[in-house]
Amino acid sequence: MSAEKHSAGRGHPSLEIWGGLECTFNRVHDRYFNQIEMTGHAARPEDLDAIAALGLRTLRYPVLWETVCSLGPNHKIWSFPDERLARMRELGIRPIAGLMHHGSGPTWTSLIDPGFPRAFSAYAASVAERYPWVDAFTPVNEPLTTARFSGLYGHWFPHLRSERAFLAILVAQCKASMWAMRAIRKSIPQAKFIATEDLAKTHAKPPLAYQADFENERRWLSCDLLCGKVDNHHYLWRHLLEHGILERDLRALAEESVPPDILGFNYYLTGERFLDPRLDRYPECYHGGNGRHSYADVEAVRVHEARISGAGNLLRDAWERYGKPLAVTEAHLGCTREDQVRWLREIWIAAQGLKQEGVDIRAVTAWSLFGACEWNSLVTRLDGHYEPGAFDVRAPSPRPTALAGLIACLAAGHKPSDPVSADPGWWHRTDRFFAASTEPITGACRTFRVRTQSIRPILITGGDGTLARVLANRCRKRGLRFLRLSRAQMDVADTDSVKRAINNVRPWAILNAAGYVRVEDAENEPEKCLRENTLGPAVLAEACDSQAIRLLTFSSDLVFNGHAVRPYLESDPVSPPNLYGRSKAEAERRVLAAAPGSLVVRTGAFFGPGEGSGFLVRYIEALRTREPLMVAEDITVSPTYLPGLADVCLDLLLDGESGVWHLANSGAMTWADLARFIARALGYGEESVLALPSRILFPNTPGPRYSALSSERGRILPSVEKDLERCLGELSGMAVHGR
């Protein structure tokens, strides 16, 4: 490493935390996918105030060619960037203006249009003329990645699938970036060029080392072109010429290069690949080849014998190759809440380590602040898939998540102190591998014992109850440390028992899954019902409040009288019609009075694989044995998929939510309609469903005829039908495998 490189990082200010919005505006055939519309940001100027409140002062922000020039090159619509950039200026947020983000341009051009670079640079000039105070630009985001998806794999417009098309699109984007920066600097001489690209690496079994070598050189090609490093000595020079790139164009790019001021890299786990000729080891969807060899191309993180490099090592490679200031311009994973936090923390620590080594790395960018849509299909379909970011937009206004807390902490220069980020993310755990035996997560214990680790667990009450077991299973899957205690280990209605358990376990949160669940028997066992459902949560709330422990406890849709004609919301008054409902309503009141920061979840009847004696198992058994399936025709409910409920509860707990939340699958069904849906889905005739009035089925138990739930705080769970189909598929798979 040169002396200049070695000293550059140490003399620069401390590492910054930047922010960014997922703003892809890609095209699939004749349809455009606009992320800022899909996440709702386009209609929410107040989002910028929420970003500023996190302490972020630099923001990658879209000023996209496709939106401003949608009607033609001479008909520009500036209303969106005018409003947003002005507000950012008022808030003291420095924009890094992105002009094209995985795009192919407005409808009147494309990535293979010979006039594309010139037209794009003209647009860049108009942006600089209109906003002369903006001093940082990313003209084209991830040109190599866009070229792969548009020209090599055919996912995005113009849907080409050849090395020739890939290289032509890549060169056109790099040329457009250079010309755009020259045009911008005519109005803003001090403008900084912040390039972005995916940070990738390919690993391989020895027979495929030649393919890995080629891909590991090609991954740098966009940055090499922008930095003027592609000449006749370049590894890919002959390859470029053989695939249609003109020598005069390559020489012009090298001689007239506009090197980036900062090289931004976006690291995702899927960017590290492993090539393996042993096809039988991997699902068929990973099979492929190069015409010379057939092989599986899989995520390296999923293969036991592959050793991924990680963000730190790959950024170090970039520093050694270019010796230019670096930034992580996207740090985001679509995963569970705690792993999102773990990921950003890990990237931040890696960047800090590089800075201490002398690498001139300027910032880490918390990406997808308002989440992202449809990236599970590479934004090629509209399936309603959404992954939250620092904010969850499935609410009346974007709701801060645990990730927002970490961003605010880093922006303020504080050390993270949350209870979960120090544990390993899924990419470090053994259950991530293909065809590998999994080992239990450290600390995911079911036995009661004194804990000595510094990382505190979640305590789950309810022993072997269905809800407690599912919560424990989801914690285990997500790498959240927990202990699940039986009543003998912790009697939630006994103050001394609760204190002893808390002192031994030292939890940071308690999930109360204990309680009396037999609705019909409650009328005959009032003392038992009230002890378990009312006294127990109240005792827990008092203990949690005294020791600053988070509490989540469960309530029921049966706190309502059933007179409504639309699903109940959190703010609707409770008026329980039976003892069970009264026990839950009183528990809500006492818990929130004793510990206002508690989270109270009202939900409906559970269903899920392994639910034991729940309604779904009873219905399926009756259908299989051809017994009459007697169900109520006049009781409307919101059934709830139990694993999905457990995951959302954990998310809300980590997000620091409190008060009453309604969590149920969206939609409402009578028990009879529910039984008919299950019968149809399993291929049985509906004639086996015998719909009867509730007064005949439950003569001794007063209950609401209508207890469907909705939420004014955020609709998070999918439709009843979607999760029922998912659950029935899981049950079918379990039966096939003998479980």
N, C-alpha and C positions, 0 to 999 in steps of 0.2 A: 504494500500500500504506500502511495506517495505521501510525503510530508504534508502536502496541502490537504489531501484527503484525511489524514490522521488528525489534523488540528481543526478541520472545518466544523465538526459537530460540537466541539467543546466551547467554541467561542460564540455559539448562537444561543439565543434565548431558550427558555425551557420549552419542553414539548407542549404543543397546543392541542386542544380538542376542538375539532370542527364538526359541523353538522351537514347533513345532506338529505334531500328528498328523493325517493325513487321516482324518477321522472321519465322513464322509457316511453318513447312515442314510436313504437314499431308498427310495421305494416305486414299483414298476412293476407296475401292476394289483394282484394280490394277493400279490406277492412283495417282501420287503424285502431290501435290499442293505446290509449292515453292514460298513463298511470295517475297523473295529477287529477284527472277527472274520476278515475275509478276509485281512488281513495278519498275523494271528496274535497281535496285541498283546493281545487280550482274555484270552489264556491265559498271558501272560508279564509278571507284575508286575516281574520283574527288568529289563525295558526301562527303567524309570525310573532305575535306577542307571546304565545306559549313557548315558542322556541327561544325567544329572548329571555324568558323567565328561567330557563334552564341554565343561563349563563353563557350560552354560545354566542360568539362574536364573529365567526366566519362561517358562511353557509354556501355550499354548492347549490346553485339555484337555476331553474330552467328559464331561458329566454329563447324558446325553441323556434327554429325556422319554420317547422310545419304549422305552428299555430299562428305566428305573426303573418306569414305569407301564404296562408291556405288558399286565398283567392287569386293568387298570381304574384309575380315578382314586383309589380308596381302598385299593388294594393295591399298595404301593410296595416294590420290591426294591432295597435300598440296598447290597448286598454289594460290587458293583464299585466305585462311587465311595467307599464307606467305606474299602476297602483302599487304593485308589490315592491318594486325597487325603491320607490319613494318611501314606503313605510319602513323598509329595512334601513334606509338612510336615517330616518327619524329615530329608530331603535338602536342605532350604533352597530348594526350588523354589516360586516363587509361581505358583499356577494362575490362568489366566483361564478361568473355567468357561463352557463352551459348552452351552446347553440344548437347542438344536435346530439341526442342521447339514444343510441341504438336505432336511429332513424334511417330513412332512405330518402328524406326530403319530401316536400309537398307533392301533390299528385302530378304536377306538371314537369317533374324531373325524376331522377332515380340515381342509384349508386353506379349504374352502368351508362348513364348519359354522359357523353363526352363534354357537355357543357356544365356538368355538375360542379367541379371545383371553382370555376369562374363565377357561377351563379351564387354559390355559397359564400365566396369571399365578398361579393357585392352585398349580400345580406349582413355579413359581419361588419362591413364598413358602416352600414346604416345603424347598426346597434351602437357602435362606438360614437358616431356622431350624435345620437340621441341621448346617450348616457356617458358623457365624457368623464364623470367622476368615478365610474367603475374601473378598477385597475387590475382585475384578474379574470382570466378567461380560460375555459376549456372548450375549444371550438368543436371538436368531435370526441365523444366519449368512447373509449375502448375500441379503436378502429379495427384491431385484429380480431377481437371477439365478434364484432358486428360482421366482419367479412366472413368469418367462419360460419356464423348462423345464416347469413344471407347468400353466400356464394359457394360454400363447401358442403353444408348440410341441408340446405334448402328449406330451413324452418321459416325464414322471413323473406319478404320481398327483396329481390326479384326471384327468389326460390330456385337458385342455380346450385348445381352439385358437381363442381369440378375444381381442380387445383388452379386451372387457368382463370376461372371466374373469381375464385377466392383472392388470388394475387392482384387481379385487375381492380377489384373493389378496394382492397387494402391500399394499393398505391394511390387510387383516386382520393381516398379519405385523407391520407397523409399529405398529399398535394393540397387538398382543400384546407387542411389545418394550417399549413405553412402560409398559403396565400391569404387565409383569413387573418392570421396574426400580423402579416405585413400591412394589410388594409386597416386593421384596428390601430396599429401604431402610428398611422398617419394622423389620427385624431388624438390618440392617447400614447405618446412616446414611451411612457413608463409602464405600459401595460405588461403584466406578467402572463406568461404562457404556462399553464398548469396542465400538462398532458396526463391522461389516465389510461391504464391498460390492466388487463387481468394478469395476476401473478401466478404463473403455472409452472408445472414441471412434470415430466413423464418418467416413470420408473419401469423396468422391464426385466423379464427373465433373460438370461444370456442369449438365447437364439434371436431375440428381438432387440438386442442392444442397438443395432443399426437404425431401427425405426425410432427408438427413444432418442438417439443422438440427433436425428433429423428434427424431431419435434421440439427438442430442447434448444436447438438453434432457431427454429422458426418462431418460437414463442416470443423472442426478442425483436422480431422483424419490424414491427411498427415503430418501436423506440429507436432501433438502428436507423431506419429511414429518416425519422424526424431529427436525429442527431447527426446526420450526414455521414454515417459509418458504412453505408453500403457502396463499396467500390469493387473493382475487379479482383480484390483479394478477399472479399467477403465469402463466407462459407456457402451462401445461397446465391451467389452471383450467377453462376451458370444455370441453376435451377430457375431463377427468375427469367432469364433470357429464353430458356427452353419452353417456358410456358407463356410466352407472348408479351412479356414486358420489354419495351424498347430500351436499348442501351442509352439512347440520348435522354430518355426520361429519367433513367436512374442517375446518370451523370449530372443532369440538371438539378435533381433533388439533392444530391450530395454537395454540389457546388453552391447552391442557393439555399441551403438548409436554414431552418429557423429553430435552433435547439430550444427545447423547453427550459424554462427557468426552474421548474420543479417537476420531477417525474413522479406522478402519482400511480400507486399500484393498489389493486383491489384483490384481496386474497380470500378465496373461498375454498372449502375443503374439496369440492368437486374438481378444482383446477389441478390437483395432483392426481395423475392417472397411473395405472399399473397395467402393463401389457403381458398377457400370459397365454402361451399356446395350448394350455390344458383346458380346453373348452368345457369338459365335463364338470369342472369345479364351479361353474357360474351359471346363473340363469341365462336363458337363450337371448334375452333382450340385450345382453352385453356382448354377444358374439359379433365379430366383424373380421376385417382383414385388410390387406393392402395390395392384393393381387399376387403377392409372393408368398405370404404366410397367412393362415387363418389364426385368429387369436381373440381372446376376450380383452376388452378395453373397459376397465372398471375403476372406481374410485380407490385410490391407493389406501385410503384410511380404512377400507373394508377388508383388506387383505393382511393376514397375520404376518406374512414374511416380508411385506413391504414396509419400509421405514420412511414415513413422510418427512419432508424437510421442515415444514412449518414456516410461518410467516417470517420469523426472525432470520433464518438462514437464507431464504429466498430474497429478502430485502438486502441482506449483506451481499448476495451475488449481484444484485442490481447496482449497488454502490461500487463494488469492485469493477464492474463492467463500464460504468458511465462516469463515476466520480462527480455526480451532480446531486443537488439537494433532492431529497425524497420526501414523500408523504404517503401515508395509507389513506387513500381517497374513498374507500368503502370498507367499513367493518360491520358486517351484518350476517346473521345466519337465520334462516327460517327454521326455528326449532322451538322447544319448550322455553318458557319464560326464564327459568334459572340458567339454562344453557345459553340463551342470548346474553345474559349478564356475564356468564363465565367467558364467553367468546370475546366480548369487547374488553373485558379485564385482561385476558390473556394477550390480545393484540397490543394493548396499551403497555403491558409489562415488557413485551418483546421490543417494542419501539423504544422504551426507556433504556433497556439494556443496550441497544445499538447506539443510542445517543451517548451513553457513558463510554462506549468503545471508541467514540470519535466519529461515528457516522453522522452526517448532516441530515438528520431526519427532522422535519418541521412539525408534523401533525399526524394525528389519527382522526379519521372522520367517522363519526357515528352515523351510519347510513340508514336509509328507510325510516326516517323519524316518524312518519305516519303509516308505516307498514307498506306492504307490496301485495299486488294482486296477480294471480295466475302464473307466478313464476315456477310452480310445480310442473307446468306444461311448457315452460320457456315462453310464456305469453303467446301461445298459439291457439288457445281455446278460451271460451268464457264458461267456466264451471262454478263460479262463485267462490273460488278459493282465495282466502285472504290470510296473510300472516302479519300480526301486529309488529310494531317497532317500539319506539319510545312512547308512542301514543297508540291507543286502540280506537279506531274510528267507528266501531260498532256501538256507538253511544250517541246521545243527543249532541254532545260536543266531545272532541277527542279526549280520551281519558288517559292520564299519565300511567305508565306501567313501571315495573321495577327497573327497567332499563333507563327510564327518565331519571330515576333517583341516582343511578350510577353516573350518568352523564353530568348531572348537576354537581355531583361530588367531585368528579375529575375536573370540571370547569372551575370549581372553587379551589382547586389545588389540595383537596383533602384525600386521605387514604380511605379506600372503600371499607365499610364496616358492616355490610349486610351479612346475613347468616348463611348464605349458600354459595357465594361466588368463589370461595377458596377451594371448594370440592371439585373433582375432575368432571369436565364435560363429557358428553357421550363419545367424543372422538378419542378419549383416553381410556375408555372402559372396554372390558373384554367382550361384552355382548355386541359389539359393533361388527364383528368379523363375519364373513361368509363361512358357513359350515364349521363354526368353531364352538367348542363347549364354553358355556358362560360360567362365570364365577360370581358368587354373591357380592354385592356392593358392600364395601367396608362400612360398618355401622348400620346396615339395613337389617337390624336384629328383631326377632320376635320375642326374645326372652327378656325378662326384667332383670336389670343389673345396674350397678352404679357405673356411670360413665365418667371417664377421666379425660377424654379427648377435649381439646379446646373448642372444636366445632360442635355446637349444640344441635341436638336433633329436634324433630317434630315428635310430639307425643300424641298417639292415637288411642282414644278410649273406645270401648265397645267390643273388645276381645275378638271372638270368632264370628261376630255378626257380619251380615252381608256387606253393609256399608263400610265397616272397619276393614274388612279384608280387601275390598276393592281400593280403598284409599291407600292401604299399605302396598298393594301391588303397583299402583301408579307411582308412589314414592320410590319404590324399588326400581321400576323401569326408568325413572327420571333421575336416578342418582341422588335422591334427597334422603339424608339420614333420618331414620325414624325408629321409634319403639311403639309396638302395639301391645296395649295392656288389657288384661282381662279384669273383670269386676273384683276378683280375689286380689289382684295386684293393685287395683285402684278403684275404690268405690266412690263414684263421682258425687254421691249425695252425702258422703261422710267427710266433714271438714278435715279431720286429722289424717284420714287416708289420702286425701288430695294433697295436703301439705307434705306428707312423707314422700309421695311419689315425685312431686315437683322438686323437692330437695335432692332426691337421688338422681333423677334424670336430667335436671337443669335444661328443660326444653326452651326453645325460643318461641314455639307456638304449640297450641293444643288444638287438635281436631276432635271435637266431641261427637263420636258416632254411637255413643251409648244411648239407650232409651227404651221405653215401653212401646212396642210396635203393633200390638193386637187391638186394632180399633174397636172391633165388636165386643171384645172382652172387657174393655176399659170401663164400661158402665157398671160391671159387676165387681171390678177391682179398683175402685177410685183411689184408694190410698197408695197402692202400688204404682198406679199410673202417674199420679201426681209426684210421688217421690222420685221416680226415674226421669220424668219428662220436664218437671218444673223445678224441684229442689236441686237436682243434680246440676243443671246448667247454671243456676244461680250461685251455687257453691263454687263452681269452676270460675265464673266471672269475677267473684270477689278475690279469689286466690290469684288469678291472672292479673287483675288490676293492681294488686299490691306488689307484684314482682315484675311488672312491665313485660308480660308474656302475651303474645297475640292469641286470641281465641276465635275459633270458628265453630259454630254450633248449628244444628239443623232444625228447621221448623217444617211446617206442612201447609199444603193447600187447604186443609180442613179447618183453618182458622177463619174461613169465610163461610157465610150462610147460604151461598148458592143462589141468591136472588138476582145476580147480575145477568146481563145479556151479552156481555163481552168479557174477554179474559181479564182477570184481576191484576192490578198494578200494585207496586209497593206502597203507594200512598192511600190505597183504598182502606176504609175502616174495617177492622176485624170484628166479626160477630159469630163466633163458633157455635154450631148447632148441637155439639155433643161434647162429652167429657174429654175425649182425646183432643179435640180441637181446642178446648179451654186450657188443657194442660200445656199445649204448645204456645198459645197466645200469651198466657201468663209468664211462661219462660222467656219469651221475647222481651216482655216488659221489664222483667227483673234483670235479665242479662245486660240490656242496654242502659239500665239505670245504674247498675254496679260498675260496668266497664263499657263506656260509650264507644270505645275504639274497637269493640268486638264486631265480628262479621256473622250475621244471622242469615242463613240460606233457607228460603222456602222452596220446596220442590214438590213434584208429584210422585206418583207410583213409579218405582224403579223397574227397569228391565235391563238385562245384560247376560252375557254368557257366564255360567257358573253362579247364577243368582239363587240357586237352591229351590226353595218352594215358592218363588215369585210367580206372578200371573203368567208370564210368558212360558215358563216351563210347564205350568198346569195346562195352559191352552194347547201347547204342542202335544203333550201326552194324551189329552182328550181327543185331539184330532187323529193321532196315530192309532189309538185303540178304538176309534169310531164310537166313543161314548158321547152322549149329548153334552154339548158345551153350553151350559146355562150362564148367560151374562146379562147385565142390566142394559136395557135399551134407553133409559132415561137419565143416565148419569154421564155427564161430560167431563173429561179430565185432560190433563196434559202429561202423558207418560214421559218418562225421563230415562235416557240411556245412561246407565250408571258409570261406565268408564269415562264417558264424556263429561258427565257431571263432576266426577272426581278431579279430572284435569282442570276444569274451569275453576273449581274451588281452590285448588292449589295455586293457580295463576292469580286469582283475586287476593289470596292470602299474601303472596309474594309482592303484589302490587300495593299492599297496605290499605286495601279497601275496608270499609266498615259500614255498619248499619244493616238494614234489611235489603237483601237481593232476592229477586225471583229468578231461579235457574230451572228451566224446563225446556224440553224440545218445543220449538215453535209449532203452532197448530193445536187444534182441539179435536178430540174424538169421543164418541160414546164408547162404553165398553163393548157394545155390540159391534160397532163399526171397526173397532180395533181387532176384535176376534175375526171378523170377516176379512180384514186386510191380511192377517196372518194366514188364514186358511187359503186365500188366493195365492199369496206369495209362496206357500209350500205345496201348491198344487192340489189342495183339497177343495171339495165342494162347499159352498156356503150353507148348504142345507144342514150341515152338522152343527151350526151355530143356532142355539135356541135363545132368542131375545125375549126377556121377561121384564116386567116392571120391578123397580127396586123394592117396592113395598112387599113383594112376594119373596124376593131373595134375602132381604135384610129387614125382617119385620120388627126386630127389637133394637135396631140401631138407627137413630135419626142421623141423617147426613145430608150434605149439600147435593142438590141435583146437578149443580154446575160449579166446578172448581178449577177450570182452566186458568193457567197463569200466563201473563206476559210481563214485560219489564219496561219501565220508563228510564232505567239506568243503563241499559245496553242489552241488545239481543245477541247472544253469543253462540248458543247451541243451534244446530241445524234443525230441519223439520223432523217431525215424528216419523214420517214415512221414510226419509233418508236413513235415519239411524236404525229404524226397525229392519230395513233391508240389510244394512251393514251387520246388525246383530245376528240376523237369521243366517247370513253367510258365514259368520264366525262359528255359530253353532253347527252348521253343516260341516265346516272344516274340522271341527273338533270330533264330530262323529266319524268322519272318514279316517282320521288318525287314531281312533280308538280311545280318545280322552273323554 
